Amino acid sequence: MVLLQAEKASWNSIGIFKMSNITGKRRDLVPSEPAAGNSDMESDNSDSDEEDEDEELGGSGSPSLQLRKVAHEGCVNRIRAMAQNPHICASWADNGYVQVWDFSSHLNALAESETQGAQGALSVFNQAPLVKFKHKDEGYAIDWNPIVPGRLVSGDCKNCIYLWEPTSDEAWNVDTNPFIGHTASVEDLQWSPTEPHVFASCSVDGTIAIWDARLGKSAAASFKAHNADVNVISWNRLASCMLASGSDDGTFSIRDLRLLKEGDSVVAHFEYHKHPITSIEWSPHEASTLAVSSSDNQLTIWDLSLEKDDEEEAEFRAKIKEQVNAPEDLPPQLLFIHQGQKDLKEIHWHSQIPGMIVSTAADGFNILMPSNIQTTLPSDGAETRI
């Protein structure tokens, strides 16, 4: 499910997509040179092998896309689906409203459809949200509780965070007394993966705050996280002591929350990206793996368990020296770089398929699966394999 931001207000909509036959291709960064006189034969064999591979994967190799649109009041700033009931979604609008939707009818229609192509792309369904709540200003921060179905927090540009409690499957009670502690816009929110009443927030004021809803409306802890706006945070679902944050200055950090009382909780800090971090997310399948996107039009994947190996690094550089203009100081934890998208906005790991990532950008979205790929540095936007 993705948001569609339109040129005209009346065109704003939420898109529900069904994507099928996502097989993809992988190619070597450095193609092998055929022996003299055998180029045509080897080329024919290669084409035949690719066709056989497509047949084994269950199709011609071309992905299929189907789409249903739901009209949305206001430009969609952010959208999130409830983990326990993915047909229930919450959207942030630029008019200050947070709306909760039930998209079960659209998901069922897509599931039952066998038609190829972007069906329904020209039709926009008018549907009333289950509930809508007006903040004092627009916002971006929103997150569903992974432990308590239906529990939600939303934060706005006026520093206010509101707690939503479900009263039924289709109704919510919003506490109009907000959590207040930041001195500037709340940019992102993340519930603890293990504590149902605890969540984290980050802000333009450069801080991260930890809140416990049982202890009132003040932060349980607050600390300076970056020297610029903190745009995004991600709480590790597999290692709940780890919190990642991305800043407007292009840096991102990893913190061990067990060390907060000791002062410096930063266990890793990276300055690879040179433009604002737009999205950050821990892998749901590998506790040490992290994906990051930036306004520098790069999506990067990191394995924080890796350490520098001089021999492997020398071998890698020799391999790509003539193919890619790579920086000389690549961090050893950097596994993968995906380029080719313009103005990257968000990235998300697939919850069921290990290694699969969906990235959204101003020029569309990509689906990629860099798992089992040691390192890639594409110069043309395509996934490549070394």
C-alpha positions as CSV (number, residue, x, y, z in Angstrom):
1,M,0.0,0.0,0.0
2,V,1.5,3.4,-1.0
3,L,0.4,7.0,-0.9
4,L,-0.1,8.9,-4.2
5,Q,0.5,12.6,-4.0
6,A,-1.3,14.4,-6.8
7,E,-0.8,17.7,-8.6
8,K,-4.4,18.7,-7.8
9,A,-6.0,18.4,-4.4
10,S,-9.0,16.5,-5.9
11,W,-6.6,13.9,-7.3
12,N,-5.2,12.8,-3.9
13,S,-5.6,9.1,-3.3
14,I,-4.3,6.0,-1.6
15,G,-3.2,3.2,-3.9
16,I,-3.6,-0.5,-3.0
17,F,-1.4,-2.6,-5.2
18,K,-1.2,-6.3,-6.1
19,M,2.1,-7.2,-7.5
20,S,2.6,-10.7,-9.1
21,N,5.4,-12.6,-10.8
22,I,8.2,-10.6,-9.2
23,T,11.1,-12.7,-10.2
24,G,13.7,-10.2,-11.3
25,K,17.1,-10.7,-12.9
26,R,20.6,-10.6,-11.5
27,R,23.6,-9.9,-13.7
28,D,27.3,-9.9,-13.1
29,L,28.9,-6.5,-12.7
30,V,32.0,-7.7,-14.6
31,P,30.8,-9.9,-17.6
32,S,33.0,-12.8,-18.5
33,E,34.6,-12.7,-21.9
34,P,33.7,-15.6,-24.2
35,A,36.4,-17.6,-25.8
36,A,37.3,-16.7,-29.4
37,G,34.9,-18.1,-31.9
38,N,32.3,-19.2,-29.3
39,S,30.6,-15.8,-28.7
40,D,27.5,-16.6,-30.7
41,M,27.1,-20.1,-29.3
42,E,27.5,-19.0,-25.8
43,S,25.1,-16.1,-26.3
44,D,22.5,-18.5,-27.6
45,N,23.0,-20.8,-24.7
46,S,22.7,-17.9,-22.3
47,D,19.4,-16.8,-23.8
48,S,18.1,-20.3,-23.6
49,D,19.2,-20.6,-20.0
50,E,17.4,-17.4,-19.1
51,E,14.2,-18.6,-20.8
52,D,14.4,-21.9,-18.9
53,E,14.9,-20.0,-15.7
54,D,11.8,-17.8,-16.4
55,E,9.7,-20.9,-17.0
56,E,10.9,-22.4,-13.8
57,L,10.0,-19.2,-11.9
58,G,6.4,-19.5,-13.3
59,G,6.2,-16.8,-15.9
60,S,7.7,-14.8,-18.7
61,G,9.8,-12.7,-16.4
62,S,7.5,-9.6,-16.6
63,P,6.0,-8.5,-13.4
64,S,2.2,-7.9,-13.1
65,L,0.7,-4.9,-11.4
66,Q,-3.0,-4.3,-10.3
67,L,-4.2,-1.2,-8.6
68,R,-7.2,0.2,-6.8
69,K,-7.4,3.8,-5.7
70,V,-9.3,5.3,-2.7
71,A,-9.9,9.1,-2.7
72,H,-8.2,10.9,0.2
73,E,-8.9,14.3,1.7
74,G,-5.7,16.2,1.6
75,C,-2.2,15.3,0.5
76,V,-1.0,12.1,2.2
77,N,2.1,12.8,4.3
78,R,2.5,9.2,5.6
79,I,0.6,5.9,5.8
80,R,0.9,2.9,8.0
81,A,-0.8,-0.5,8.2
82,M,-1.6,-2.3,11.4
83,A,0.6,-5.3,11.7
84,Q,-2.1,-7.5,13.3
85,N,-4.8,-6.5,10.8
86,P,-3.1,-5.1,7.7
87,H,-6.4,-4.1,6.1
88,I,-6.6,-1.4,8.7
89,C,-4.5,1.7,7.8
90,A,-3.8,5.1,9.3
91,S,-3.0,8.1,7.1
92,W,-1.6,11.5,7.9
93,A,-2.9,14.4,5.7
94,D,-1.5,17.9,5.1
95,N,-4.7,19.4,6.4
96,G,-4.0,18.2,9.9
97,Y,-6.3,15.1,9.9
98,V,-5.2,11.6,10.8
99,Q,-7.7,9.1,9.3
100,V,-8.1,5.3,9.9
101,W,-9.3,3.2,7.0
102,D,-10.6,-0.3,6.4
103,F,-9.3,-1.5,3.0
104,S,-10.5,-5.1,3.3
105,S,-12.9,-4.9,0.4
106,H,-10.1,-3.7,-1.9
107,L,-7.7,-6.3,-0.8
108,N,-10.3,-9.0,-1.3
109,A,-11.1,-7.7,-4.7
110,L,-7.4,-7.7,-5.7
111,A,-6.9,-11.2,-4.2
112,E,-9.7,-12.6,-6.3
113,S,-8.7,-10.9,-9.5
114,E,-6.6,-12.9,-12.0
115,T,-6.4,-10.1,-14.6
116,Q,-3.0,-8.9,-15.6
117,G,-2.1,-5.2,-15.8
118,A,-2.8,-2.1,-13.7
119,Q,-6.5,-2.7,-13.4
120,G,-8.6,0.1,-11.8
121,A,-5.9,2.7,-12.3
122,L,-8.4,5.1,-13.8
123,S,-11.1,4.5,-11.2
124,V,-11.1,6.2,-7.8
125,F,-13.3,4.7,-5.1
126,N,-15.0,7.1,-2.6
127,Q,-14.9,5.7,0.9
128,A,-15.4,7.2,4.3
129,P,-12.7,6.6,6.9
130,L,-13.6,4.7,10.0
131,V,-12.5,7.7,12.1
132,K,-10.7,10.9,11.7
133,F,-9.0,13.1,14.3
134,K,-7.9,16.8,13.8
135,H,-4.5,17.8,15.1
136,K,-3.6,21.5,15.5
137,D,-1.2,21.2,12.5
138,E,-0.2,18.7,9.9
139,G,2.4,16.0,10.8
140,Y,4.3,12.9,9.7
141,A,4.8,10.8,12.8
142,I,2.5,7.8,13.2
143,D,2.9,4.2,14.4
144,W,0.8,1.2,15.3
145,N,1.6,-0.7,18.5
146,P,3.0,-4.2,17.6
147,I,1.8,-5.8,20.8
148,V,-1.7,-4.2,21.4
149,P,-3.8,-4.4,18.2
150,G,-5.3,-1.0,17.4
151,R,-3.2,1.1,19.7
152,L,-1.8,4.1,17.8
153,V,0.3,7.2,18.4
154,S,0.4,10.2,16.1
155,G,2.6,13.3,16.3
156,D,2.4,16.7,14.6
157,C,4.5,19.7,13.7
158,K,3.2,21.5,16.8
159,N,5.2,19.2,19.1
160,C,2.1,17.2,20.2
161,I,1.8,13.4,20.4
162,Y,-1.7,11.8,20.8
163,L,-2.5,8.3,22.0
164,W,-5.3,6.4,20.3
165,E,-6.9,3.5,22.1
166,P,-9.3,1.1,20.3
167,T,-12.8,0.8,21.8
168,S,-13.9,-1.8,19.1
169,D,-12.6,-3.1,15.8
170,E,-13.9,0.1,14.1
171,A,-13.8,2.8,16.8
172,W,-11.0,4.7,18.7
173,N,-10.8,7.0,21.7
174,V,-8.2,9.7,21.2
175,D,-6.8,11.2,24.4
176,T,-7.0,15.0,23.7
177,N,-4.4,15.7,26.4
178,P,-1.2,15.3,24.3
179,F,2.3,14.1,25.3
180,I,4.5,17.2,25.2
181,G,8.3,17.4,25.6
182,H,9.8,18.3,22.3
183,T,10.4,21.9,21.4
184,A,9.9,21.5,17.6
185,S,8.1,19.2,15.1
186,V,7.7,15.5,16.0
187,E,9.1,13.8,12.9
188,D,8.7,10.1,13.7
189,L,7.4,7.6,16.3
190,Q,8.2,4.0,17.1
191,W,6.6,1.7,19.6
192,S,8.8,-0.6,21.7
193,P,8.7,-4.1,20.3
194,T,8.5,-5.6,23.8
195,E,6.8,-3.0,26.1
196,P,3.1,-2.2,25.1
197,H,3.1,1.2,26.9
198,V,6.5,2.5,25.7
199,F,7.3,4.4,22.6
200,A,10.1,6.6,21.2
201,S,9.9,9.9,19.3
202,C,12.3,12.1,17.4
203,S,12.2,15.7,16.5
204,V,13.5,18.7,14.5
205,D,14.9,19.8,17.9
206,G,17.6,17.2,17.4
207,T,16.5,15.0,20.3
208,I,15.0,11.5,20.8
209,A,12.6,11.0,23.7
210,I,11.4,7.8,25.3
211,W,7.8,7.8,26.7
212,D,5.9,5.5,29.0
213,A,2.1,6.1,28.7
214,R,1.6,4.9,32.3
215,L,3.8,7.6,33.7
216,G,1.9,10.7,32.5
217,K,2.5,13.1,29.6
218,S,6.2,13.9,30.2
219,A,9.0,12.0,28.6
220,A,10.7,9.3,30.8
221,A,14.0,10.1,29.1
222,S,15.2,12.6,26.5
223,F,18.7,13.0,24.9
224,K,20.4,14.9,22.2
225,A,20.8,12.5,19.3
226,H,22.1,14.6,16.3
227,N,23.4,18.1,15.6
228,A,20.5,18.6,13.1
229,D,16.9,17.5,12.7
230,V,16.2,13.9,13.6
231,N,14.0,12.8,10.7
232,V,13.5,9.1,11.3
233,I,13.9,6.4,13.9
234,S,13.6,2.6,13.9
235,W,13.3,0.3,16.9
236,N,14.9,-3.1,16.4
237,R,12.3,-5.8,16.6
238,L,14.8,-8.6,17.1
239,A,17.2,-6.8,19.5
240,S,14.9,-4.5,21.4
241,C,17.8,-2.6,23.1
242,M,18.8,-1.1,19.7
243,L,17.4,2.1,18.3
244,A,18.5,3.6,15.0
245,S,18.1,7.2,14.0
246,G,18.7,9.2,10.8
247,S,19.4,13.0,10.6
248,D,19.0,15.9,8.2
249,D,22.8,16.2,8.1
250,G,23.1,12.7,6.4
251,T,24.4,10.9,9.4
252,F,22.7,7.9,11.2
253,S,23.4,6.4,14.5
254,I,22.8,3.2,16.4
255,R,22.1,3.4,20.2
256,D,22.0,0.7,22.9
257,L,19.2,1.9,25.2
258,R,20.7,-0.1,28.1
259,L,23.5,2.5,28.1
260,L,21.3,5.6,28.4
261,K,21.9,6.0,32.1
262,E,25.6,5.9,31.5
263,G,25.5,8.9,29.2
264,D,26.8,7.9,25.8
265,S,24.6,5.2,24.3
266,V,25.9,5.5,20.8
267,V,27.5,2.2,19.6
268,A,27.8,3.1,16.0
269,H,27.7,6.3,14.0
270,F,28.0,6.6,10.2
271,E,28.7,9.6,8.0
272,Y,28.5,7.9,4.6
273,H,25.4,9.8,3.2
274,K,25.9,13.5,2.4
275,H,22.2,14.5,2.2
276,P,19.3,14.1,4.6
277,I,18.3,10.6,5.7
278,T,14.7,10.0,4.6
279,S,14.0,6.5,5.9
280,I,15.6,3.9,8.1
281,E,14.5,0.4,9.1
282,W,15.9,-2.6,10.8
283,S,15.4,-6.0,9.0
284,P,12.6,-8.1,10.5
285,H,14.7,-11.2,9.8
286,E,18.3,-10.2,10.6
287,A,19.0,-8.4,13.9
288,S,22.2,-6.8,12.6
289,T,20.9,-5.7,9.2
290,L,19.7,-2.1,8.5
291,A,18.4,-0.3,5.4
292,V,18.8,3.4,4.9
293,S,17.6,5.8,2.2
294,S,18.8,9.4,1.6
295,S,18.1,12.5,-0.4
296,D,21.3,11.7,-2.3
297,N,19.2,9.1,-4.2
298,Q,20.9,6.1,-2.6
299,L,19.4,3.2,-0.8
300,T,22.0,1.4,1.3
301,I,22.0,-1.8,3.3
302,W,24.3,-2.3,6.3
303,D,25.4,-5.3,8.4
304,L,26.6,-4.0,11.7
305,S,28.1,-7.4,12.7
306,L,30.8,-7.0,10.1
307,E,34.3,-5.7,10.8
308,K,37.0,-4.5,8.5
309,D,39.0,-7.2,6.6
310,D,41.9,-5.7,4.7
311,E,42.4,-8.6,2.4
312,E,38.8,-8.9,1.4
313,E,38.6,-5.1,0.9
314,A,41.6,-5.1,-1.4
315,E,40.2,-7.9,-3.4
316,F,36.8,-6.1,-3.7
317,R,38.4,-2.8,-4.8
318,A,40.5,-4.5,-7.4
319,K,37.4,-6.1,-8.8
320,I,35.4,-2.9,-9.2
321,K,38.2,-0.5,-9.9
322,E,37.5,-0.1,-13.6
323,Q,33.7,-0.5,-13.4
324,V,32.5,1.8,-10.6
325,N,33.8,5.1,-9.3
326,A,33.6,4.0,-5.7
327,P,34.7,6.1,-2.7
328,E,37.9,5.1,-1.1
329,D,36.6,5.0,2.4
330,L,33.6,2.6,2.1
331,P,32.6,1.4,5.6
332,P,33.1,-2.4,6.0
333,Q,29.5,-2.6,7.2
334,L,28.1,-1.3,3.9
335,L,26.7,-4.3,2.0
336,F,24.7,-2.9,-0.8
337,I,24.0,0.4,-2.7
338,H,21.0,0.8,-4.9
339,Q,20.8,3.8,-7.2
340,G,18.6,5.1,-10.0
341,Q,15.6,6.4,-8.1
342,K,15.0,10.1,-7.8
343,D,14.1,11.7,-4.4
344,L,13.8,8.5,-2.3
345,K,11.1,8.8,0.4
346,E,10.6,5.5,2.2
347,I,12.0,2.0,2.4
348,H,10.4,-1.0,4.0
349,W,11.5,-4.7,4.3
350,H,9.0,-7.3,3.3
351,S,7.5,-8.9,6.5
352,Q,7.3,-12.4,5.0
353,I,10.0,-12.6,2.3
354,P,13.5,-12.3,3.9
355,G,15.7,-9.8,2.1
356,M,13.0,-8.2,-0.1
357,I,12.7,-4.4,0.1
358,V,10.2,-1.9,-1.4
359,S,11.5,1.7,-1.9
360,T,9.3,4.6,-2.8
361,A,10.5,7.7,-4.6
362,A,9.2,10.7,-6.6
363,D,9.6,8.7,-9.8
364,G,7.9,5.5,-8.7
365,F,8.8,2.6,-6.5
366,N,11.2,-0.3,-6.8
367,I,11.1,-3.9,-5.5
368,L,14.5,-5.4,-5.0
369,M,16.0,-8.4,-3.3
370,P,19.7,-7.9,-2.6
371,S,19.9,-10.9,-0.3
372,N,22.8,-13.3,-1.1
373,I,24.5,-10.4,-2.9
374,Q,27.8,-9.6,-1.4
375,T,28.1,-6.0,-2.5
376,T,26.7,-4.0,-5.4
377,L,27.5,-0.6,-6.6
378,P,25.3,0.0,-9.7
379,S,26.1,3.0,-11.9
380,D,23.0,2.8,-13.9
381,G,20.3,2.1,-11.3
382,A,20.1,-1.6,-12.0
383,E,20.8,-4.3,-9.3
384,T,24.1,-5.9,-10.1
385,R,26.0,-8.8,-8.6
386,I,29.6,-9.2,-7.8
